Amino acid sequence: MNNNQLIVESQETGKTTYLFNEIERLISEGVGIIILDSATEHEDKSLLKKVVQKYNNVSVIDMRDEKQIVLDEWNVNGFIDNFMKYFPFHDVLKNKNKIICFDLSYFLEKGHDVFDETNDKELYTYYRNLYNRLANQIVVTLILMEKYGIIKNRFIVMDEIEFPITDYDISKLQEDIHFIASVHPENAFGTFYESFDRIKFRAYQKRKD
């Protein structure tokens, strides 16, 4: 059963602070946390950086090898059948007693850097697609690891993560793993986000004020 929540708001509206407060609450309740973050600027405001500064039991995973991104629209069934062979299965397994933070900024930044240097839109799109596929691959692996009892009692928190548009809905694989995410309006188009309930964030902010 899906229990996915999504904040869709522009910058400087308190989304990251909300997610960090949720992380603190969940940890106090004994829930395991896995974070996906792609902050490329204002590192002092990054959710990942805030968690690393607050907690000692944290493992940061920053994958930069293009060859390890193997999940795409054409081989999803093959990936599901063999997900234990691929990233990030072993990384999650060896750190499953820690707060796991995935830093997805590398390919996102790489795309911008390449475009600034070459003005090559095709190459920019290539790296952007790698970033989107990496996010998808991590999430599919986490869903399957929970589905088969390899990890339990996990909440996945995602700050500014983009997902691709695909013909398959990975949320249908979900059982008890839960997701909460924040994105800018222009990045809320990924197929996975269609399974998320929108948090009435403006109403929450007014109550808080």
Backbone as CSV, one residue per row, in Angstrom:
resi,resn,N_x,N_y,N_z,CA_x,CA_y,CA_z,C_x,C_y,C_z
1,MET,0.844,-1.199,0.000,0.000,0.000,0.000,0.877,1.246,0.000
2,ASN,0.660,2.159,-0.937,1.476,3.350,-1.040,1.114,4.355,0.043
3,ASN,2.134,4.993,0.578,1.924,6.091,1.516,2.948,7.161,1.166
4,ASN,2.804,7.736,-0.031,3.773,8.676,-0.559,3.226,10.094,-0.495
5,GLN,4.055,11.028,-0.028,3.627,12.417,0.117,4.587,13.334,-0.625
6,LEU,4.042,14.397,-1.219,4.839,15.283,-2.050,4.515,16.745,-1.757
7,ILE,5.581,17.536,-1.560,5.449,18.986,-1.469,5.898,19.563,-2.804
8,VAL,5.051,20.337,-3.442,5.405,21.007,-4.692,5.347,22.506,-4.434
9,GLU,6.515,23.108,-4.275,6.603,24.538,-3.987,7.874,25.107,-4.597
10,SER,7.916,26.403,-4.738,9.091,27.077,-5.278,10.190,27.171,-4.230
11,GLN,11.300,27.778,-4.592,12.426,27.936,-3.679,12.074,28.858,-2.518
12,GLU,12.848,28.692,-1.418,12.747,29.571,-0.251,11.360,29.563,0.375
13,THR,10.718,28.396,0.384,9.401,28.294,1.033,9.427,27.393,2.273
14,GLY,10.608,26.884,2.635,10.726,26.086,3.852,10.579,24.596,3.659
15,LYS,10.663,24.123,2.408,10.478,22.694,2.147,11.536,21.848,2.838
16,THR,12.804,22.256,2.702,13.901,21.470,3.274,13.811,21.447,4.797
17,THR,13.444,22.569,5.392,13.275,22.617,6.855,12.169,21.676,7.294
18,TYR,11.089,21.643,6.543,9.984,20.722,6.856,10.467,19.273,6.810
19,LEU,11.212,18.922,5.754,11.710,17.552,5.633,12.666,17.213,6.772
20,PHE,13.534,18.146,7.131,14.476,17.899,8.223,13.742,17.682,9.541
21,ASN,12.709,18.452,9.786,11.907,18.268,11.002,11.214,16.904,11.003
22,GLU,10.766,16.473,9.834,10.158,15.150,9.722,11.182,14.053,9.999
23,ILE,12.404,14.233,9.521,13.465,13.266,9.787,13.726,13.156,11.287
24,GLU,13.829,14.296,11.959,14.053,14.285,13.408,12.924,13.548,14.125
25,ARG,11.691,13.806,13.707,10.537,13.143,14.330,10.572,11.642,14.102
26,LEU,10.828,11.234,12.875,10.836,9.807,12.543,11.961,9.067,13.269
27,ILE,13.137,9.673,13.326,14.257,9.039,14.044,13.915,8.877,15.516
28,SER,13.267,9.878,16.102,12.877,9.780,17.521,11.878,8.663,17.761
29,GLU,11.161,8.268,16.692,10.183,7.175,16.789,10.785,5.831,16.396
30,GLY,12.085,5.811,16.118,12.765,4.560,15.799,12.667,4.122,14.360
31,VAL,12.310,5.029,13.471,12.181,4.708,12.055,13.530,4.898,11.363
32,GLY,13.903,3.988,10.475,15.129,4.114,9.703,14.950,5.099,8.561
33,ILE,15.974,5.910,8.305,15.881,6.975,7.315,16.889,6.754,6.185
34,ILE,16.403,6.937,4.953,17.274,6.987,3.779,16.947,8.270,3.032
35,ILE,17.982,9.028,2.671,17.796,10.344,2.069,18.356,10.364,0.653
36,LEU,17.606,10.968,-0.260,18.107,11.270,-1.599,18.100,12.780,-1.749
37,ASP,19.262,13.344,-2.068,19.380,14.792,-2.183,20.206,15.122,-3.422
38,SER,19.861,16.211,-4.093,20.630,16.616,-5.271,20.968,18.099,-5.216
39,ALA,21.112,18.637,-4.010,21.413,20.059,-3.866,22.743,20.380,-4.541
40,THR,22.731,21.357,-5.432,23.951,21.730,-6.138,24.416,23.137,-5.780
41,GLU,23.633,23.842,-4.986,24.029,25.169,-4.533,23.479,25.383,-3.130
42,HIS,23.984,26.406,-2.459,23.568,26.686,-1.076,23.742,25.449,-0.207
43,GLU,24.964,24.906,-0.181,25.212,23.659,0.542,24.843,23.760,2.017
44,ASP,24.906,24.985,2.568,24.548,25.152,3.975,23.068,24.889,4.209
45,LYS,22.266,24.928,3.119,20.832,24.666,3.227,20.464,23.264,2.754
46,SER,21.452,22.491,2.351,21.210,21.149,1.840,20.680,20.231,2.941
47,LEU,19.649,19.445,2.617,19.108,18.482,3.574,20.169,17.480,3.974
48,LEU,20.925,16.993,3.006,21.978,16.021,3.280,23.004,16.604,4.256
49,LYS,23.437,17.835,4.004,24.432,18.468,4.873,23.887,18.664,6.280
50,LYS,22.628,19.042,6.395,22.018,19.223,7.704,22.013,17.915,8.498
51,VAL,21.702,16.822,7.817,21.644,15.523,8.486,23.046,15.074,8.909
52,VAL,24.031,15.266,8.030,25.414,14.891,8.352,25.915,15.677,9.562
53,GLN,25.557,16.944,9.645,25.988,17.774,10.766,25.283,17.400,12.069
54,LYS,24.052,16.919,11.964,23.250,16.634,13.153,23.542,15.258,13.738
55,TYR,23.757,14.263,12.873,23.851,12.878,13.329,25.224,12.280,13.019
56,ASN,25.667,11.376,13.887,26.966,10.723,13.715,26.873,9.446,12.883
57,ASN,25.737,8.771,12.967,25.588,7.462,12.347,25.076,7.596,10.908
58,VAL,25.875,8.256,10.056,25.451,8.575,8.699,26.468,8.041,7.689
59,SER,25.961,7.465,6.607,26.817,7.047,5.493,26.366,7.786,4.238
60,VAL,27.294,8.521,3.602,26.986,9.266,2.381,27.490,8.475,1.175
61,ILE,26.592,8.216,0.227,26.927,7.461,-0.975,26.829,8.397,-2.177
62,ASP,27.942,8.581,-2.853,28.040,9.500,-3.990,28.570,8.715,-5.194
63,MET,27.660,8.204,-6.007,28.035,7.318,-7.111,28.255,8.141,-8.383
64,ARG,29.421,7.937,-9.047,29.785,8.737,-10.217,30.123,7.883,-11.442
65,ASP,29.848,6.593,-11.354,30.214,5.670,-12.435,29.010,5.454,-13.351
66,GLU,29.103,5.964,-14.576,27.995,5.841,-15.520,27.618,4.385,-15.785
67,LYS,28.608,3.499,-15.763,28.362,2.096,-16.082,27.484,1.405,-15.040
68,GLN,27.387,1.985,-13.847,26.555,1.378,-12.810,25.081,1.764,-12.923
69,ILE,24.776,2.678,-13.816,23.378,3.069,-14.030,22.831,2.196,-15.156
70,VAL,22.132,1.163,-14.794,21.713,0.153,-15.772,20.199,0.077,-15.955
71,LEU,19.450,0.726,-15.088,17.992,0.650,-15.197,17.490,1.668,-16.216
72,ASP,16.803,1.186,-17.227,16.136,2.076,-18.158,14.801,1.456,-18.560
73,GLU,14.098,2.149,-19.397,12.734,1.729,-19.743,12.684,0.371,-20.430
74,TRP,13.785,-0.027,-21.049,13.765,-1.234,-21.868,14.151,-2.481,-21.088
75,ASN,14.741,-2.318,-19.894,15.200,-3.515,-19.179,14.704,-3.576,-17.747
76,VAL,13.575,-2.918,-17.473,13.112,-2.844,-16.088,12.837,-4.226,-15.510
77,ASN,12.243,-5.123,-16.292,11.952,-6.465,-15.773,13.234,-7.238,-15.484
78,GLY,14.216,-7.095,-16.352,15.502,-7.732,-16.114,16.183,-7.184,-14.878
79,PHE,16.061,-5.882,-14.661,16.658,-5.279,-13.465,15.970,-5.810,-12.209
80,ILE,14.652,-5.853,-12.225,13.900,-6.336,-11.059,14.290,-7.774,-10.727
81,ASP,14.476,-8.592,-11.727,14.838,-9.991,-11.503,16.253,-10.144,-10.948
82,ASN,17.108,-9.159,-11.186,18.526,-9.283,-10.814,19.030,-8.096,-9.998
83,PHE,18.139,-7.403,-9.297,18.510,-6.148,-8.654,19.625,-6.297,-7.622
84,MET,19.807,-7.489,-7.051,20.852,-7.687,-6.053,22.258,-7.587,-6.647
85,LYS,22.355,-7.630,-7.963,23.662,-7.552,-8.626,24.110,-6.104,-8.846
86,TYR,23.178,-5.170,-8.724,23.435,-3.816,-9.191,23.447,-2.794,-8.063
87,PHE,24.007,-1.630,-8.387,23.971,-0.490,-7.477,22.527,-0.083,-7.247
88,PRO,22.145,0.242,-5.980,22.982,0.374,-4.779,22.786,-0.765,-3.775
89,PHE,22.429,-1.968,-4.238,22.054,-3.036,-3.311,23.119,-3.260,-2.239
90,HIS,24.355,-3.481,-2.629,25.404,-3.810,-1.647,25.734,-2.618,-0.749
91,ASP,25.640,-1.406,-1.292,25.896,-0.213,-0.481,24.843,-0.065,0.619
92,VAL,23.589,-0.325,0.266,22.521,-0.247,1.273,22.671,-1.368,2.285
93,LEU,22.989,-2.560,1.805,23.109,-3.716,2.684,24.180,-3.498,3.756
94,LYS,25.346,-3.007,3.364,26.437,-2.859,4.325,26.250,-1.647,5.246
95,ASN,25.312,-0.762,4.899,25.060,0.418,5.733,23.644,0.440,6.297
96,LYS,22.978,-0.700,6.322,21.549,-0.699,6.632,21.234,-0.316,8.070
97,ASN,22.240,-0.302,8.942,22.015,0.138,10.324,22.337,1.613,10.522
98,LYS,22.610,2.315,9.422,22.943,3.733,9.486,21.864,4.564,8.788
99,ILE,21.940,5.872,8.972,21.186,6.790,8.128,21.940,6.858,6.801
100,ILE,21.293,6.478,5.724,21.956,6.449,4.416,21.560,7.695,3.636
101,CYS,22.557,8.417,3.139,22.320,9.615,2.334,22.900,9.415,0.938
102,PHE,22.054,9.444,-0.061,22.511,9.387,-1.449,22.656,10.812,-1.977
103,ASP,23.871,11.160,-2.409,24.128,12.451,-3.033,24.067,12.259,-4.546
104,LEU,23.024,12.786,-5.171,22.806,12.600,-6.612,23.241,13.809,-7.438
105,SER,24.019,14.687,-6.855,24.314,15.950,-7.522,25.314,15.820,-8.672
106,TYR,26.115,14.756,-8.703,27.230,14.696,-9.648,26.778,14.822,-11.109
107,PHE,25.853,13.950,-11.545,25.456,13.967,-12.954,24.631,15.209,-13.285
108,LEU,23.910,15.717,-12.301,23.154,16.956,-12.499,24.114,18.120,-12.755
109,GLU,25.145,18.225,-11.912,26.136,19.281,-12.090,26.952,19.083,-13.366
110,LYS,27.238,17.814,-13.665,28.018,17.498,-14.868,27.308,18.003,-16.116
111,GLY,26.008,17.828,-16.173,25.243,18.304,-17.313,25.337,19.811,-17.474
112,HIS,25.213,20.542,-16.367,25.315,22.003,-16.424,26.726,22.434,-16.820
113,ASP,27.733,21.772,-16.253,29.122,22.135,-16.561,29.439,21.911,-18.036
114,VAL,29.005,20.769,-18.566,29.256,20.453,-19.971,28.565,21.467,-20.879
115,PHE,27.337,21.823,-20.535,26.600,22.791,-21.359,27.265,24.167,-21.329
116,ASP,27.730,24.571,-20.132,28.417,25.863,-20.022,29.696,25.891,-20.859
117,GLU,30.363,24.736,-20.943,31.636,24.664,-21.667,31.460,24.500,-23.177
118,THR,30.429,23.751,-23.577,30.302,23.365,-24.987,29.029,23.854,-25.678
119,ASN,28.029,24.252,-24.886,26.714,24.619,-25.419,26.060,23.455,-26.167
120,ASP,26.445,22.242,-25.783,25.947,21.028,-26.434,24.694,20.542,-25.689
121,LYS,23.518,20.800,-26.250,22.266,20.431,-25.596,22.091,18.912,-25.509
122,GLU,22.575,18.220,-26.525,22.446,16.761,-26.542,23.241,16.135,-25.395
123,LEU,24.442,16.635,-25.158,25.268,16.119,-24.068,24.672,16.494,-22.711
124,TYR,24.128,17.703,-22.636,23.435,18.116,-21.407,22.282,17.172,-21.099
125,THR,21.480,16.852,-22.114,20.341,15.940,-21.933,20.814,14.554,-21.528
126,TYR,21.933,14.114,-22.085,22.489,12.793,-21.744,22.761,12.701,-20.245
127,TYR,23.433,13.696,-19.687,23.763,13.651,-18.262,22.520,13.851,-17.393
128,ARG,21.603,14.655,-17.868,20.347,14.851,-17.135,19.578,13.532,-17.067
129,ASN,19.558,12.801,-18.158,18.889,11.502,-18.178,19.585,10.495,-17.260
130,LEU,20.909,10.545,-17.206,21.635,9.676,-16.265,21.210,9.959,-14.836
131,TYR,21.103,11.221,-14.511,20.663,11.624,-13.164,19.261,11.101,-12.861
132,ASN,18.342,11.264,-13.808,16.975,10.781,-13.602,16.925,9.264,-13.459
133,ARG,17.687,8.569,-14.287,17.717,7.104,-14.233,18.355,6.614,-12.936
134,LEU,19.374,7.330,-12.462,20.002,6.955,-11.198,19.002,7.052,-10.054
135,ALA,18.233,8.123,-10.018,17.205,8.266,-8.983,16.220,7.099,-9.053
136,ASN,15.783,6.771,-10.257,14.844,5.670,-10.437,15.446,4.344,-9.968
137,GLN,16.701,4.111,-10.329,17.370,2.850,-9.979,17.511,2.697,-8.463
138,ILE,17.866,3.776,-7.791,17.991,3.726,-6.329,16.643,3.407,-5.693
139,VAL,15.608,4.089,-6.145,14.287,3.902,-5.545,13.742,2.502,-5.807
140,VAL,13.893,2.005,-7.028,13.432,0.642,-7.322,14.144,-0.369,-6.421
141,THR,15.447,-0.185,-6.230,16.203,-1.100,-5.368,15.709,-1.042,-3.932
142,LEU,15.467,0.146,-3.419,14.971,0.284,-2.046,13.599,-0.357,-1.879
143,ILE,12.730,-0.147,-2.865,11.396,-0.768,-2.815,11.510,-2.288,-2.791
144,LEU,12.368,-2.838,-3.640,12.518,-4.290,-3.707,13.194,-4.843,-2.449
145,MET,14.147,-4.115,-1.887,14.810,-4.580,-0.662,13.826,-4.656,0.496
146,GLU,12.909,-3.698,0.554,11.865,-3.761,1.587,10.862,-4.866,1.276
147,LYS,10.511,-4.993,0.019,9.517,-5.987,-0.410,9.941,-7.398,-0.021
148,TYR,11.256,-7.673,-0.111,11.771,-9.008,0.198,12.376,-9.112,1.593
149,GLY,12.088,-8.113,2.447,12.468,-8.201,3.854,13.938,-7.965,4.142
150,ILE,14.683,-7.398,3.195,16.115,-7.149,3.393,16.317,-5.906,4.253
151,ILE,15.471,-4.902,4.067,15.417,-3.751,4.961,13.979,-3.612,5.446
152,LYS,13.823,-3.046,6.638,12.485,-2.907,7.228,12.357,-1.557,7.918
153,ASN,11.105,-1.117,8.060,10.794,0.090,8.826,11.603,1.279,8.316
154,ARG,11.518,1.551,7.001,12.283,2.622,6.394,11.371,3.720,5.829
155,PHE,11.819,4.935,5.990,11.160,6.090,5.391,12.177,6.748,4.473
156,ILE,11.803,6.955,3.207,12.698,7.558,2.236,12.325,9.032,2.078
157,VAL,13.296,9.904,2.310,13.075,11.351,2.234,13.867,11.889,1.047
158,MET,13.192,12.601,0.140,13.834,13.048,-1.100,13.650,14.555,-1.263
159,ASP,14.762,15.260,-1.426,14.711,16.713,-1.579,15.211,17.100,-2.967
160,GLU,14.304,17.630,-3.780,14.618,18.113,-5.133,15.174,17.010,-6.032
161,ILE,14.510,15.865,-6.042,14.918,14.758,-6.897,13.967,14.661,-8.087
162,GLU,14.528,14.596,-9.279,13.733,14.437,-10.496,13.668,12.967,-10.898
163,PHE,12.526,12.571,-11.438,12.351,11.215,-11.958,11.958,11.271,-13.425
164,PRO,12.290,10.222,-14.181,11.928,10.214,-15.603,10.450,9.906,-15.814
165,ILE,9.987,10.220,-17.009,8.653,9.789,-17.438,8.816,8.420,-18.089
166,THR,8.107,7.424,-17.571,8.261,6.055,-18.066,6.895,5.413,-18.288
167,ASP,6.901,4.294,-18.998,5.669,3.549,-19.239,5.323,2.633,-18.073
168,TYR,6.274,2.409,-17.166,6.004,1.537,-16.027,5.927,2.368,-14.759
169,ASP,5.113,1.908,-13.831,4.870,2.616,-12.579,5.546,1.848,-11.453
170,ILE,6.695,2.350,-10.980,7.441,1.620,-9.957,6.709,1.599,-8.618
171,SER,5.752,2.502,-8.419,5.027,2.513,-7.146,4.198,1.240,-6.965
172,LYS,3.893,0.542,-8.067,3.122,-0.698,-7.956,3.917,-1.813,-7.275
173,LEU,5.241,-1.643,-7.179,6.086,-2.617,-6.492,6.074,-2.409,-4.981
174,GLN,5.598,-1.265,-4.538,5.671,-0.903,-3.123,4.806,-1.782,-2.231
175,GLU,5.316,-1.992,-1.019,4.508,-2.617,0.025,4.455,-1.702,1.245
176,ASP,5.439,-1.805,2.154,5.373,-1.007,3.374,6.372,0.137,3.436
177,ILE,7.204,0.293,2.440,8.170,1.383,2.457,7.452,2.684,2.095
178,HIS,7.861,3.774,2.740,7.159,5.045,2.570,8.108,6.122,2.043
179,PHE,7.541,7.085,1.299,8.321,8.167,0.708,7.688,9.515,1.039
180,ILE,8.545,10.488,1.288,8.115,11.883,1.354,9.127,12.689,0.545
181,ALA,8.644,13.615,-0.267,9.533,14.330,-1.181,9.104,15.777,-1.331
182,SER,10.066,16.604,-1.735,9.765,17.980,-2.123,10.406,18.250,-3.474
183,VAL,9.703,18.985,-4.322,10.223,19.353,-5.643,9.716,20.739,-6.015
184,HIS,10.434,21.366,-6.953,9.920,22.580,-7.567,8.810,22.189,-8.542
185,PRO,7.868,23.083,-8.819,6.750,22.729,-9.724,7.202,22.192,-11.075
186,GLU,8.293,22.725,-11.625,8.728,22.295,-12.960,9.359,20.905,-12.960
187,ASN,9.617,20.343,-11.766,10.260,19.024,-11.691,9.333,17.943,-11.128
188,ALA,8.050,18.223,-11.058,7.106,17.286,-10.449,6.454,16.368,-11.467
189,PHE,7.084,16.206,-12.631,6.448,15.497,-13.746,6.789,14.016,-13.796
190,GLY,7.790,13.550,-13.046,8.209,12.155,-13.127,7.076,11.191,-12.838
191,THR,7.066,10.064,-13.530,5.976,9.094,-13.389,5.800,8.637,-11.946
192,PHE,6.893,8.442,-11.224,6.795,7.975,-9.843,5.997,8.937,-8.975
193,TYR,6.103,10.230,-9.235,5.406,11.214,-8.409,3.891,11.190,-8.600
194,GLU,3.416,10.509,-9.629,1.973,10.407,-9.819,1.300,9.616,-8.696
195,SER,2.079,8.807,-7.975,1.521,8.013,-6.874,1.531,8.769,-5.554
196,PHE,2.041,9.996,-5.541,2.192,10.750,-4.297,0.974,11.633,-4.029
197,ASP,0.577,11.701,-2.762,-0.446,12.657,-2.342,0.213,14.007,-2.088
198,ARG,-0.385,15.075,-2.591,0.168,16.413,-2.404,-0.086,16.895,-0.972
199,ILE,0.954,17.308,-0.302,0.829,17.919,1.014,0.369,19.359,0.824
200,LYS,-0.623,19.780,1.589,-1.092,21.160,1.527,-0.124,22.022,2.328
201,PHE,1.001,22.312,1.701,2.132,22.916,2.399,1.848,24.353,2.809
202,ARG,1.152,25.102,1.985,0.823,26.480,2.320,-0.026,26.538,3.586
203,ALA,-0.993,25.622,3.677,-1.837,25.566,4.872,-1.008,25.215,6.100
204,TYR,-0.060,24.288,5.917,0.828,23.914,7.023,1.652,25.104,7.489
205,GLN,2.199,25.879,6.546,3.010,27.029,6.882,2.200,28.092,7.624
206,LYS,0.938,28.308,7.214,0.087,29.280,7.888,-0.202,28.855,9.321
207,ARG,-0.447,27.555,9.530,-0.695,27.060,10.896,0.530,27.250,11.764
208,LYS,1.700,26.998,11.154,2.971,27.115,11.871,3.203,28.570,12.282
209,ASP,2.893,29.522,11.369,3.105,30.939,11.646,2.097,31.442,12.679
